[in-house]
Amino acid sequence: MVTLTDTPMTPTAANKTKTQHSVRPPANAPFPFLDLKAQFAAIREEVMDAIRRVMDSQQFILGPEVKQLEEEIAGKLGAKYAVGCASGTDALILALMAAGIGPGDEVITTPFSFVATAGAIAQVGAKPVFVDIDPVSFNLDAARVEAAITPRTRAILPVHLFGLPADMDPILAAAHARNLLVIEDAAQAIGARYKGQFVGTLGDMGCFSFFPSKNLGAAGDGGLITTNDSATAERLRMIRVHGSKTKYVHEIQGINSRLDALQAAILRVKLRYLDQWTSGRAGRVQRYRSLFDENRLTEFVSYPPVPPADSHHVYNQFTIRAPRRDELKEHLAQAGVPSEIYYPLCLHLQKAFSSYGYHPGQMPFAEKASQEVLSLPVYPELTDAQQEAVVQGIESFYRTKK
Ligand SMILES: *Cc1c(COP(=O)(O)O)cnc(C)c1O
């Protein structure tokens, strides 16, 4: 993930931020991989009002702000229910717990994702069963899912990686044929649509993260689960408060995983800008595509193909494939151009999951991706000059460093 350094916002630092953003930085000035300060500057007063409102109420855990955020997100995505929780990781854990998945169970997922996807499965005591990715979309290859189903399989857990919907129809068909649940990891994809329907509402449950670097980011950790099933929603609401409906009466086993009112109030402000920010990201992507084409960069690197017409991508990341990727990243860094590798090591090869017995070579497409991918800065506040600096950095690397 992006490293979010904790720079305290002293009054002086805040003032500096303001003046900095009224001046356009020169093309060669270093800039951040994600500019959350610029985003905050644009909505500062509304966010501060929301924080003040919660402080005045002195109600910090769940409460009306969380309830309203849940309703607003459910309404926006067209889900019947939304349940806030402490993080995207917890959203996955709560969903698996609500489904009664545990020791002895298998859950089919992708080896090319953030660690939490498989970590949540392991955390409830189930076994992550990895299925290789489609090399074009970077998402779980739906055609390979069927062969991975065993009598122990309970669920399929696709990830809408980088903001692009996974190919849900064949995944849902495979699940329905075998009575399996589908839990969507939509942590990177809030607002993305598959055949007109919002991701997170296609399967039985959808899991979202409000980690600061996600498209809808809180001022700390936060997460949410969507579902259309009232019994599931009720279980989720109980599990997040130690398995109780009535205080000190515990019908099922739960954990402590709640969304803070402060986070909910801030998220409610940011939710109103989400569509605008998503369009901003798409605009930046379009510009990358034309700059790549103009400069014939496709001789060297490949950028993600335009998604299918019925698939709406929200570009949490713009991820290219680049030969000599690590050298390129270093060259860009020297030129003040930030980039990140999501993800350098596949989940099936992580030491933490070594007990599942996977070895290199089993997931060739995911393994190749982990060696070639490079995510470039993509956010609404990214300037034309900054994008040109990215493209120039890539071009100078391949044209001069043979
Ligand atoms: C961010 C992320 C998570 C975990 O979310 P947190 O809020 O950081 O716990 C899970 N899955 C994916 C794909 C993510 O990108």
The ligand as an SDF file (V2000), in Angstrom:
LIG
                    3D

 15 15  0  0  0  0  0  0  0  0999 V2000
   -7.0610   -2.3310    0.9250 C   0  0  0  0  0  0  0  0  0  0  0  0
   -7.4770   -3.6920    0.6090 C   0  0  0  0  0  0  0  0  0  0  0  0
   -7.9760   -4.5680    1.5760 C   0  0  0  0  0  0  0  0  0  0  0  0
   -7.9440   -4.2760    3.0460 C   0  0  0  0  0  0  0  0  0  0  0  0
   -8.4690   -3.0930    3.4350 O   0  0  0  0  0  0  0  0  0  0  0  0
   -7.9870   -2.3820    4.7970 P   0  0  0  0  0  0  0  0  0  0  0  0
   -9.0090   -1.3340    5.0070 O   0  0  0  0  0  0  0  0  0  0  0  0
   -6.6170   -1.8390    4.5370 O   0  0  0  0  0  0  0  0  0  0  0  0
   -7.9870   -3.4030    5.8750 O   0  0  0  0  0  0  0  0  0  0  0  0
   -8.4550   -5.7900    1.1790 C   0  0  0  0  0  0  0  0  0  0  0  0
   -8.4120   -6.1630   -0.1020 N   0  0  0  0  0  0  0  0  0  0  0  0
   -7.9100   -5.3680   -1.0640 C   0  0  0  0  0  0  0  0  0  0  0  0
   -7.9110   -5.8330   -2.4780 C   0  0  0  0  0  0  0  0  0  0  0  0
   -7.4060   -4.1120   -0.7380 C   0  0  0  0  0  0  0  0  0  0  0  0
   -6.8910   -3.3360   -1.6920 O   0  0  0  0  0  0  0  0  0  0  0  0
  1  2  1  0
  2  3  1  0
  2 14  2  0
  3  4  1  0
  3 10  2  0
  4  5  1  0
  5  6  1  0
  6  7  2  0
  6  8  1  0
  6  9  1  0
 10 11  1  0
 11 12  2  0
 12 13  1  0
 12 14  1  0
 14 15  1  0
M  END
$$$$
